[in-house]
């Protein structure tokens, strides 16, 4: 029995220490892991909790993979996880500056930025605003605008957005109902549903999630796409039913030199099926950028 416990402890990932960076008046929780030659900042989508994500085996394995080839910087966006709760709906610009504060706290002069889902528009805005701090950009399941518009037909309608928020808020019902909601999302493994439901419930509160939804509804960074001047990789899962592939391809076509890769079997979720293939693409792309010396190229103009 003692041997079994020892083996399980050996397999359990070492949890990085959680520290805090100041972004204005707000404390942003962050972690650092890995010892690769370059820095990679992971910008999560939806909600996150940098301590509890290590309790989810799939999440832990995905982050460990990214940390094998980089120094990986993780953080919880303001209003979520272990970062300070804030009043109202923070703007995309305010959240973007949280990323810069974390980089400053760890002495990262220039890093690659990996934005997932709603973390993608924030990453795009950061790359356009701080090109001297951005060596490369990777977007997965990302979008430049949330809502439908005549010139952006892939966004959600008001009715769709309302229904999606109601579904998300079901995470705060009974635990069995929350687990059932997780099981309804394509991409998770069935046996992970209970632990993932707990992770999502503890990453935010209903009020904080509603504030996040109000902010996300206003996202529209289409105007910054032509201003991106760093190597860019756009990854999209073939099973993504949240963001249409046409939206990702449209976005790639408006970022100068962007590379678009559709990953078979991957869904919209951050660490679901297709994760290994996604992370392999990220490693391949960023290693090429590093080996070609693009990290130290002359600083581009700020947009």
N, C-alpha and C positions, 0 to 999 in steps of 0.2 A: 504493500500500500504506500509506504514511504517513497519507494522508487517511482511509483506512478505520479505522485505529487511533484517529485523533483523533476521528472521529465516534462510535465506540463508547465512548470515554472520556467524551465529552460527555453521552451517554445514561446512563452509569452513575451511580446515585444517590450523593450525597455522604453518607458514613457519619458519623453523629454520634459525638462523642467519648464513650468509656465512662468513667464515674466511679464512685465507691463511696460508699455511705451505711452508717453503722453502725446495726445493729439489735441491741441488746444486745451480744453478743460476736461477732456474725456480720456480715461485709461483704457488702452487697447491690449488685450491679452494676446501673447504670442509665444511660440516655441521655435526652437532651432534644432535640426537633426541632420545627420549626414556630414561628410567631409569632402565632398567633390570639389573640383577646381573652380566652379562658378556658382553663383547664387541663383536660386529659383524661388520666387514668391508664389505661393499657392493662394488664389483668391476663390473662396468657396461660393457656391450658389446657395440659394434658399437660406437656411439657418445652419449653424454649426456650434460645436462645443469641443474645444481643442483637448480637453482632458478626457471626456467621455468617448470621443471617437476611437480611442485606443481600446475600448471595450468591445468594439465591433470588429471581428476578425477580418472581414473583407476590407474595411476602411484602413485598419492597421497595416495590412499587407500592401495595399496600394500606396500608402505614404512611404512605407519602407522601401518600396521599389524606386520611388522618385528620389529618395535620399541616398541611393547607392551611387548615383552619378552626379549629385549636386549637393551644395549646402542648401537645405530646404527650409524656407521660412513659412511658418503657418500662423494664422491669426484669426480671431473671431471679429467679425464686423461689429461696429458699435450697435448696441441694442440686442445682441445675441450672445449666446454662450457665456464666457467668463468676462467679456468686455462690459463696460458700464452700460446700463440702461439709459436711454435718453428720451426726452420729451418730444412728442410729435414725430414727424416723418423726416429723417435726415436726408439731405440732398445727396445726389451722386457725387458732387464735388467734395462734400464733407467726408464721405466714406472713402473717396479716392485719396484724400490726404492722410487717412489712417494708414494706408499702405506705405506712404512716404515716411511716416513717423516710425513704423516698424523697421524699415530699412535704415533709417538714421540711428535707431537704438542699437542695432547690431553692427554698425559700421559698414554697411553695404553701399558701395559707391554706385555700382551698376548691376542690374540683375535682369534675368529673364522673368517675365510675368505670365503665369498660367491661370487664365480666368475661365471658370466653369459656369455655364448657364447665366444667371443674372450677374455673376462675377465678370462676365465677358465685357459688357458695356463699360463697367467701371475700369477694367484693364485697358480698353481702347482709349478712354478719356485720359488715363494716366500716361499712356505711351505718347499721346499727342501733346500733353501738357509738359511732361518731363522726359523728352527724348534723350537727354543726357544721362538719365538714370535707368533707361530701358534698353537692354541689349537685344532682346528678342521678345516676341509675343506669341503665345500659344492660346488658342480659344477652343473650348470643347462644348458643344451643345449651345453655343452662344447666339446672340441676336442683337441687332443694333436698335431695335424699337420694340416696345411691348404690344401696343394696341394697333388695331387695323386702321389703315388710312387708304385713300384712293390710290396713292402712289406707293403703298406698302401693303399688299393684300394678304401677307402671311401673318399679320398680327391678330390678336384675339379681339373679339367683339366685346361690348360691354356685358352682354349676357354670359358669354363664355368666361370672362374674367370673374364675374360674380359667382358663377358655379364653381370655378376652380378654388376661389377663396373659401367658400363654404366647405368644400371637400378637405382643404388643408386644415380648417378649424376642427374637423372631426378627429384630428389627432389628439385633441384635448378632451375627448369624451372618455368613456371607460377604456381600460387598457386593451381589452379584447376587441373593442370596436376600432381602436387605433391600429392594432396589429392587422385587422381585416382591411383597413384603409391602405396600409403598406403593401399587403398582398395584392391589392388591386392595381398597383403600379407595375408596369412591365419592367423587367430588368433585375429585380431582386431575386435571390434564392429563397425558396419557401421557408427553410429552417431559420433564416435570419430575421424574419418579420417581427418577432417580439422584441428582440434587442434593438433593432433599428427604430421601432416605434418608440421605445423608451428614449433612445438617443434624440430623436426629433422633439419629443415632448419636453425634454430637459434643456434643449438648446434655445428655447424661447418661451414666451408666455403668449396667451391668446391676444392680448392687447399689443404686444410687441410685434407679433406676426401681422396683425391688421395694419400697424404703422408701416411695416416693411412693404406690405402690399400697396399701400397708398403711394409710397415712394416709387416702387417698381412700375406702377401704372403710368408714371410720367416719363419713363426712360425713352429717350430718342437721341442717339448719338450718331445718326447717319451723316451729319455734317462733318464729323471728324475723320471719317474713313479715308478720304483722299489725302489727309495730312499725316497718316501713319508712314513713317520712313524707316522702320526697323524690320528685320526679317520676321515674317509672320506665317504661322501655321494654323490653319483652321481645320479642326477635326470634327467630324459629324458621324454619329452612329446611324447605321442603316435601319435600326429599329426605333429611332427617336420619333415618338408620336406627339411630342410637345412642340418642338421647333421643326418646321418643315425643312427638308434638305434644300429646297429652292431658296429659302431665306438665307441659309448658310452660304450657298453658292453665290447668291446676289451680293452678299457682304464681301466675300472673297474677291469678287470681280471689281470691287471699288477700293480695295486696299492695294496700293502699288506693289507688285511682285509677290502677293500672298500666294501661298500654296494650299490647296484644298485637298483633303484626304477623307474619303468616306470609309468608315471602319465597319466591316460586316459583323452583324450580331450584336453590336453595341447599342444600348438604349440611351435615354436622356440622362439617367441617374449618374451621380458622380462616381460611385464605386460599385457598380453592378456588373452584369455580364458584359464582356468585352473590355474589361479594365486592363488586363495584361497587354492586349494589343494596342490600346490607347497609350499606355505608359511606354511601350516599346517605340511607338512613333515619336513620342515626346523626347525620349532619350536620343533617338537617331538624329532628329532635327537639331536639338540643342548642342549635341556633341559636334555636329558638322559646323554649326555657327562658331563654336568655341575654337575648333581646330583650324578654321579658316581665318582666325584672327579678327572676326567681326566685332568681338566684345570691345576691342580697343580702337575701333575706327573713329574718325573725327566726329565730334558731336554735331548732330543735325540741328537745324533751326527749330525752335519751339513754335508750336502752332497755338 
